[in-house]
Amino acid sequence: MIQIANRILKLRENMERNGVAAYIVPGTDPHASEYIASCWKEREWISGFNGSAGTVAFTLHKAGLWTDSRYFLQAAAQLEGTGIELMKQGLTQTPELISWVIEALKPGERVGVNPQFFSVNAYAEMKNALTTQGLQLISIDLLAEVWVDRAPLPAQQIFVFDTHYAGASAEQKLDLLRSEMVKANADYVVLSALDDVAWLYNIRGNDVDYNPVVIAYSLVSLQKAVIFIDNVKLTDSSKAYLQSQGVEIAPYLSISEALSAIKFNDTCWIDGSKLNESLYEAIPTNVKKRNAMSPVFKMKSVKNKTEIAGVRTAMIRDGVALTKFFRWLEASVVRGDLTELTISQKLLDFRKQQANFMGESFGTIAGYKAHGAIVHYSATPDSDATLQPEGILLLDSGGQYLDGTTDITRTVSFGKTTQQQKNDFTLVLKGHIALATVIFLQGTRGSQLDILARKALWDNGLNYGHGTGHGVGHFLNVHEGPQSIRMDENPTVLLPGMIISNEPGMYRTGEYGIRIENLVHVVPAVQTEYGDFLEFETLTLFPLDKNLIEITLLNMAEKAWLDAYHAKVYNALSPLLDADEQAWLSEKCKPVLG
């Protein structure tokens, strides 16, 4: 921890030289990404904490790191000896970060942030909160001269995502985008989210873990489209492709210059929840700004027929890999030498055998027994639990295929199950089925459906603390908006073509975790005099563990759904399996109604 302490010392020296009384470092990047490149992991570098969520704040005399309950244990260990206090978000005694900063400073003092790492909206909210208390927020990069051995930007080459998989060319997508711009009276739209750029131009890359995106920006006007990307990432072939789609190429860092050249009284469409403050400050003040959801963000959430067809075929291959894996796991767990990490690697090996597999869509969550109760648990060599022929395993995993992205959670039992385990699992299953079978009026938001997944749990005084559903990209980010199903209000309505997860859960701290996750697709259901109604098509193909089901808690309709789902799974997967695998799967998919 001496190394971290020395880094903090140098930061504070820089703060004093620049008249900055507090400095805030988030765990983000200039593109508002979930997974970030090593060169932008400033919070990790300055604090030593490498969890996916957290922000650290420094004054000249103290420091605190704010993170949620997923990382309390990890953060406590990684912050030990650094002088940084762990601030446990969600606890009543924990102050909000900005309140902590305000309490620590005197009116007139300055708070610094690197504007590349804060969205326009977040920066404005922070500035307002500080200004009302007499403090000044300034844009300043204080780590640039402190972090001298920073890794360079990723330099891996991009590849073209064939229209055979994408279903529409970049040229066609640009036409659709410009139609949206005309409707909004926008002369320009600036795109900073990496998946927005990748989707629009049908390009993919390997610049960050799990998400096949490319580090780039884009500025689109009604006349031209420019992608800002390092030349080293392009080949003659990819350059020719972009040019054939009407896309100009410019250096990655020249995006600021291009924004500053937008003419007086033109209107620039920005997404303030994604665009970083540094780029916003580059846009001349006399340019009109339209701050609204990125049109590409919404466009790519509605999959076309080719994308949906691709996801369906990817689900079949993923289901085959899962069948081979779980059959192996069931036979091998009795050895007593399998661990959370080794089974994660074995699952990856089975997925690698499938056509079009490009990598995992996120780090596998393999939580055995008590670890399953940690919602976003990530096994490490220190925590790596050994599996025994008893207890419950929660396994949340996914794959990136050229034709689709998968995300599935299965909870399975080894050995005898308790009545409590079966009751808990079945209540989660009832919620999963209720959501899977709902018919809803077009215009419905995810927050209006969330109760369906929770009601059986709530009826028994139980609940889970995470959202019920997140959007999923097409060979893109496994967590994609704007749609969601959760208790928090989200104005985005669910539209035909959207893919979203259905994943209620239940967690008993220190004992086990249960989650059932399938991906579903919004499709038309029925049209009546009362309106157009929608429903969900379940896409994921792998059986549920019937050993954990308390059949007496299911009604006839729920049992019928379970049997129909298992029949669909067997019919889809069995032609690609050998005789022994077919027999295993047939047993797992045996009807409960007889």
Number of C-alpha atoms within 10 A of each C-alpha: 14 9 13 19 17 13 19 22 14 17 22 21 16 16 23 13 9 13 13 23 22 25 25 20 24 20 24 24 21 23 22 20 18 15 18 20 17 17 15 19 19 22 22 20 19 21 27 20 23 17 18 15 16 21 19 25 25 23 18 18 10 12 22 22 25 23 21 15 15 17 21 16 10 13 25 17 13 17 19 13 13 19 16 22 18 21 24 22 18 13 10 8 9 13 16 15 18 15 12 14 23 19 11 15 18 13 13 12 15 20 26 23 22 21 20 22 24 28 25 24 17 15 21 15 11 14 17 13 17 20 13 10 15 15 21 18 22 16 16 18 15 21 19 12 11 17 16 8 8 14 12 10 13 17 15 15 17 21 20 15 19 14 12 12 19 24 18 17 18 24 17 13 19 22 13 14 20 20 13 15 21 12 8 13 14 20 20 25 25 22 26 25 25 24 27 23 25 23 24 22 24 23 22 24 18 17 22 17 16 20 28 23 25 25 29 23 24 25 21 22 18 16 9 12 19 21 21 20 20 20 14 12 17 18 13 7 11 16 15 12 18 21 14 12 16 15 21 17 18 18 15 16 13 13 23 15 12 15 20 16 13 18 15 11 13 15 20 24 26 24 23 22 17 21 25 27 22 19 20 21 15 16 20 16 12 12 17 17 21 17 15 11 15 23 20 21 20 16 18 21 23 22 22 17 12 16 21 23 16 22 26 20 16 26 27 21 23 29 25 25 22 21 23 17 19 16 14 15 16 13 10 15 18 15 10 11 12 17 21 24 20 14 20 19 13 14 20 20 13 16 27 17 12 16 13 15 19 18 19 22 23 20 17 25 23 27 30 30 24 19 27 29 22 21 22 19 19 19 20 10 9 6 13 18 20 14 23 19 16 15 19 27 23 25 24 24 22 24 27 28 27 21 24 26 29 28 24 24 25 19 24 22 21 17 12 12 15 10 12 11 20 19 17 24 25 23 27 28 28 23 24 24 19 21 24 21 16 13 16 19 17 18 14 16 21 24 21 16 18 22 19 20 28 25 18 21 23 13 10 10 8 17 18 18 12 14 18 28 25 21 23 26 26 26 28 24 23 25 19 20 19 21 25 29 26 21 17 12 12 15 14 16 15 26 20 18 19 24 32 31 27 30 26 29 31 24 21 17 13 12 15 22 27 30 26 23 22 22 26 23 22 19 18 18 17 13 12 7 5 7 10 14 17 22 22 23 16 19 22 25 26 28 23 19 14 19 16 23 21 17 17 10 14 16 10 12 12 17 19 15 15 23 19 13 20 23 16 15 22 21 13 18 22 19 11 14 15 9 11 10 18 17 13 14 23 18 11 17 23 16 17 12 10 5
